[in-house]
């Protein structure tokens, strides 16, 4: 189990570091433009001067935390809303990238379950 948890954590961390840094340095091949509704959503994010850089800095930071095995449960909580939005974006607005989005969502859930004991105190009464 520990080797599987390590592998999932490293893969998930690398995904966030690579895709986060790609926003700033554009080293991955460009993707075809998404459908019109997806472009409207992305346009809203891009017109805001801080939103996409903030999201990408969070992604890179979480990726580094996961790779370094530092505060992993906290990193998973921080990245969960971004993961859910990527999943919903690709399943509702731009299905072409749905495979990777499903993988990211699944890795987030798998790691969350692997660290479930860290979250139990959050649900205690009082």
GIURJO-V892653 format. One record per residue. N is the residue number from 1. OMEGA is omega in radians with two decimals (none if undefined). NEAR is the number of other C-alpha atoms within 10 Angstrom. D_LAST is the distance of its C-alpha to the last C-alpha in Angstrom with 1 decimal. Layout:
n->N omega->OMEGA near->NEAR d_last->D_LAST
n->N omega->OMEGA near->NEAR d_last->D_LAST
This chain:
n->1 omega->-3.11 near->7 d_last->33.2
n->2 omega->3.12 near->8 d_last->32.9
n->3 omega->3.12 near->8 d_last->36.1
n->4 omega->3.12 near->10 d_last->35.0
n->5 omega->3.10 near->15 d_last->31.7
n->6 omega->-3.13 near->15 d_last->33.8
n->7 omega->-3.14 near->12 d_last->36.3
n->8 omega->-3.13 near->18 d_last->33.8
n->9 omega->-3.13 near->24 d_last->32.0
n->10 omega->3.12 near->18 d_last->35.4
n->11 omega->-3.13 near->16 d_last->36.8
n->12 omega->3.12 near->22 d_last->33.7
n->13 omega->3.12 near->23 d_last->33.9
n->14 omega->3.12 near->18 d_last->37.6
n->15 omega->-3.10 near->17 d_last->37.3
n->16 omega->3.14 near->25 d_last->35.1
n->17 omega->-3.10 near->22 d_last->37.3
n->18 omega->-3.09 near->15 d_last->40.5
n->19 omega->3.09 near->18 d_last->39.6
n->20 omega->3.14 near->23 d_last->38.0
n->21 omega->3.13 near->17 d_last->41.0
n->22 omega->3.10 near->15 d_last->43.4
n->23 omega->-3.07 near->15 d_last->42.3
n->24 omega->-3.00 near->11 d_last->43.6
n->25 omega->3.11 near->9 d_last->46.6
n->26 omega->3.12 near->11 d_last->47.6
n->27 omega->3.07 near->11 d_last->48.8
n->28 omega->3.12 near->11 d_last->48.1
n->29 omega->3.14 near->7 d_last->50.7
n->30 omega->3.13 near->7 d_last->50.1
n->31 omega->3.07 near->7 d_last->48.8
n->32 omega->-3.11 near->7 d_last->50.6
n->33 omega->3.13 near->9 d_last->49.2
n->34 omega->3.10 near->16 d_last->46.6
n->35 omega->-3.04 near->12 d_last->47.3
n->36 omega->3.14 near->11 d_last->47.6
n->37 omega->3.10 near->13 d_last->44.2
n->38 omega->3.11 near->16 d_last->42.6
n->39 omega->3.09 near->15 d_last->44.8
n->40 omega->3.13 near->13 d_last->43.5
n->41 omega->3.13 near->12 d_last->39.9
n->42 omega->3.11 near->14 d_last->40.9
n->43 omega->3.09 near->11 d_last->43.1
n->44 omega->3.11 near->10 d_last->40.2
n->45 omega->-3.06 near->14 d_last->38.3
n->46 omega->-3.14 near->14 d_last->41.5
n->47 omega->3.06 near->10 d_last->42.5
n->48 omega->-2.99 near->10 d_last->39.4
n->49 omega->-3.07 near->9 d_last->40.5
n->50 omega->-2.96 near->10 d_last->37.2
n->51 omega->-3.10 near->13 d_last->35.3
n->52 omega->3.07 near->16 d_last->37.1
n->53 omega->3.12 near->16 d_last->37.5
n->54 omega->3.13 near->10 d_last->33.8
n->55 omega->-3.09 near->15 d_last->33.0
n->56 omega->3.05 near->20 d_last->35.6
n->57 omega->3.08 near->18 d_last->34.4
n->58 omega->3.13 near->19 d_last->30.9
n->59 omega->-3.13 near->25 d_last->32.6
n->60 omega->-3.14 near->21 d_last->34.7
n->61 omega->3.12 near->18 d_last->31.9
n->62 omega->3.11 near->27 d_last->29.7
n->63 omega->3.11 near->28 d_last->32.9
n->64 omega->3.10 near->19 d_last->33.6
n->65 omega->3.13 near->20 d_last->30.1
n->66 omega->-3.14 near->26 d_last->30.5
n->67 omega->-3.12 near->19 d_last->34.0
n->68 omega->-3.12 near->13 d_last->33.1
n->69 omega->3.13 near->15 d_last->30.1
n->70 omega->3.06 near->12 d_last->27.9
n->71 omega->-3.07 near->11 d_last->24.3
n->72 omega->3.12 near->21 d_last->25.0
n->73 omega->3.10 near->20 d_last->21.5
n->74 omega->3.12 near->15 d_last->21.1
n->75 omega->-3.14 near->20 d_last->24.7
n->76 omega->3.10 near->20 d_last->24.0
n->77 omega->-3.12 near->14 d_last->21.2
n->78 omega->-3.05 near->14 d_last->23.5
n->79 omega->-3.08 near->18 d_last->26.5
n->80 omega->3.13 near->17 d_last->25.0
n->81 omega->3.11 near->11 d_last->25.7
n->82 omega->3.12 near->16 d_last->29.2
n->83 omega->-3.14 near->22 d_last->29.8
n->84 omega->3.13 near->16 d_last->28.8
n->85 omega->3.08 near->13 d_last->31.1
n->86 omega->3.11 near->20 d_last->34.0
n->87 omega->-3.12 near->24 d_last->33.6
n->88 omega->3.10 near->17 d_last->33.8
n->89 omega->-3.08 near->19 d_last->36.5
n->90 omega->3.11 near->20 d_last->38.7
n->91 omega->-3.10 near->16 d_last->38.1
n->92 omega->-2.99 near->12 d_last->38.6
n->93 omega->-3.05 near->19 d_last->40.8
n->94 omega->-3.05 near->19 d_last->42.6
n->95 omega->-3.09 near->16 d_last->42.7
n->96 omega->-3.14 near->13 d_last->45.2
n->97 omega->-3.04 near->16 d_last->42.5
n->98 omega->-3.11 near->18 d_last->40.3
n->99 omega->3.13 near->13 d_last->40.8
n->100 omega->3.12 near->14 d_last->39.4
n->101 omega->3.10 near->21 d_last->36.5
n->102 omega->3.11 near->18 d_last->35.7
n->103 omega->3.14 near->14 d_last->36.0
n->104 omega->3.13 near->21 d_last->33.6
n->105 omega->-3.14 near->20 d_last->31.0
n->106 omega->3.12 near->15 d_last->31.5
n->107 omega->3.10 near->18 d_last->31.3
n->108 omega->3.13 near->21 d_last->28.0
n->109 omega->-3.13 near->15 d_last->26.6
n->110 omega->3.12 near->15 d_last->28.2
n->111 omega->3.08 near->18 d_last->26.8
n->112 omega->3.11 near->18 d_last->23.3
n->113 omega->3.11 near->13 d_last->23.6
n->114 omega->-3.14 near->17 d_last->25.2
n->115 omega->-3.04 near->15 d_last->22.2
n->116 omega->-3.13 near->12 d_last->19.6
n->117 omega->3.10 near->11 d_last->18.1
n->118 omega->-3.08 near->13 d_last->17.3
n->119 omega->-3.07 near->14 d_last->15.1
n->120 omega->3.13 near->9 d_last->13.2
n->121 omega->3.14 near->9 d_last->10.3
n->122 omega->-3.04 near->9 d_last->10.0
n->123 omega->3.08 near->7 d_last->9.2
n->124 omega->3.09 near->7 d_last->6.5
n->125 omega->3.01 near->5 d_last->3.8
n->126 omega->none near->4 d_last->0.0
